[in-house]
Amino acid sequence: MAMVYGGRTTSLPSQVLTFHSSAKWNDHFDALKQTNKLMVVDFTASWCRPCKLMDPVVQEFAATFRDVEFVKIDVDELMGVAELFQVQGMPTFMLIKKGKVADKVVGVKKEELQRLIEQHRK
């Protein structure tokens, strides 16, 4: 999302968290388990073209669904986390509530992802 200020276009800060450390991810995940907040985890990779197509969608959803937490995990950086969630294709979106996978979407499926977010955020 971009805003125009004084003729300049500037991007709003990302609402999507990115983890580069398994320890930091684990701490964050453990803390979120104690809440009823929906977390959408985008398992991605820098070389994944379909993932790049979904990047603006994830940013849009993060701006729209402010009560949902959006997290991006690079499977090459955090292989153990990807293995734990049994990620086999990308992009994979895990919808997690109270530490449990409530749903998942594999592939470039904006409408399906939006429908499931709306369903599980309540």
Secondary structure, 3 states (H helix, E strand, C coil): CEEEECCEEEECCCCEEEECCHHHHHHHHHHHHCCCCCEEEEEECCCCHHHHHHHHHHHHHHHHCCCCEEEEEECCCCHHHHHHCCCCCCCEEEEEECCEEEEEEECCCHHHHHHHHHHHCC
